[in-house]
Amino acid sequence: MRVRGVVVCAAACLLGMTALPAQEREDRTLLSHDQMRSIVNEASGERAMHTLLELVPYQRVRPASEYQGAFRESEVMARLAKEYGYTDVRIESFPSGPQWQPSVGE
């Protein structure tokens, strides 16, 4: 009985090992390996992390003077867009109701 269990386990291991070489090496694309490497190297998380670090310090209660013009986040995004090569970058503002700043919360 014990020998039969060992044989079944060994057969299952051998069967599992034969399925591994049949798997694909990597995703198939229309791009060459060098082109894919270039995209992967360019799309690391460094730019996203830099953008996040630029925006995080501005999450706070804003002074009333900031409501007169563009928010700091808008100015940062406009600056980054210009750095990335966009030429027609502008911050648009639209009429809205009166703004308020909370002083007490529940």
C-alpha positions as CSV (number, residue, x, y, z in Angstrom):
1,M,0.0,0.0,0.0
2,R,2.8,2.4,0.9
3,V,4.8,1.5,-2.3
4,R,1.7,2.3,-4.4
5,G,1.4,5.8,-2.9
6,V,5.1,6.5,-3.6
7,V,4.6,5.3,-7.2
8,V,1.5,7.5,-7.7
9,C,3.4,10.5,-6.2
10,A,6.4,9.9,-8.5
11,A,4.1,9.5,-11.5
12,A,2.3,12.8,-10.7
13,C,5.7,14.6,-10.3
14,L,6.9,13.3,-13.7
15,L,3.6,14.2,-15.4
16,G,3.9,17.7,-13.9
17,M,7.5,18.1,-15.1
18,T,6.6,17.2,-18.7
19,A,4.0,20.0,-18.9
20,L,6.5,22.8,-18.1
21,P,8.5,22.8,-21.4
22,A,5.2,23.2,-23.4
23,Q,4.6,26.6,-22.0
24,E,5.3,29.8,-24.0
25,R,8.6,31.6,-23.3
26,E,7.0,35.1,-23.1
27,D,4.1,37.1,-24.5
28,R,4.2,37.2,-28.3
29,T,4.1,40.7,-29.7
30,L,4.7,42.4,-33.1
31,L,7.7,44.3,-31.6
32,S,11.2,43.0,-31.5
33,H,12.9,42.1,-28.2
34,D,15.0,45.3,-28.4
35,Q,11.9,47.5,-28.9
36,M,10.1,45.8,-26.0
37,R,13.2,46.4,-23.8
38,S,13.2,50.1,-24.7
39,I,9.6,50.4,-23.8
40,V,10.0,48.6,-20.5
41,N,13.1,50.7,-19.6
42,E,11.3,53.9,-20.4
43,A,8.1,52.9,-18.6
44,S,9.7,52.2,-15.2
45,G,8.0,53.7,-12.2
46,E,10.5,56.6,-11.9
47,R,8.5,59.2,-13.7
48,A,5.3,58.3,-12.0
49,M,7.0,58.4,-8.6
50,H,8.5,61.8,-9.4
51,T,5.0,63.2,-10.4
52,L,3.5,61.7,-7.2
53,L,6.2,63.3,-5.1
54,E,5.5,66.7,-6.8
55,L,1.8,66.5,-6.0
56,V,1.8,64.9,-2.5
57,P,3.0,68.0,-0.5
58,Y,0.1,70.0,-1.7
59,Q,-2.6,67.9,0.0
60,R,-3.6,70.3,2.7
61,V,-6.0,73.0,3.7
62,R,-5.4,75.7,1.2
63,P,-5.0,79.4,2.1
64,A,-7.7,81.7,0.8
65,S,-5.2,83.3,-1.6
66,E,-4.9,80.1,-3.5
67,Y,-8.5,80.3,-4.5
68,Q,-7.9,83.5,-6.5
69,G,-5.7,81.8,-9.1
70,A,-4.8,78.2,-10.2
71,F,-4.2,75.6,-7.6
72,R,-0.6,74.5,-7.1
73,E,-1.3,71.0,-8.5
74,S,-2.5,72.6,-11.8
75,E,0.7,74.6,-12.0
76,V,2.8,71.5,-11.4
77,M,0.9,69.6,-14.0
78,A,1.3,72.4,-16.5
79,R,5.0,72.6,-15.8
80,L,5.4,68.8,-16.3
81,A,3.4,68.9,-19.5
82,K,5.8,71.5,-20.9
83,E,8.8,69.5,-19.7
84,Y,7.4,66.5,-21.6
85,G,7.2,68.5,-24.8
86,Y,3.7,69.8,-25.0
87,T,3.6,73.3,-26.5
88,D,0.1,74.6,-26.1
89,V,-0.3,74.2,-22.3
90,R,-2.6,76.5,-20.4
91,I,-4.7,76.3,-17.3
92,E,-8.3,77.0,-17.9
93,S,-10.7,78.2,-15.2
94,F,-14.4,78.4,-15.4
95,P,-16.9,80.4,-13.4
96,S,-18.2,78.7,-10.3
97,G,-20.0,79.4,-7.1
98,P,-18.4,80.9,-4.1
99,Q,-15.6,78.9,-2.5
100,W,-15.4,78.2,1.2
101,Q,-12.8,76.9,3.6
102,P,-14.0,74.7,6.5
103,S,-13.0,75.8,10.0
104,V,-14.8,73.2,12.1
105,G,-15.8,69.6,11.3
106,E,-17.7,66.9,13.0
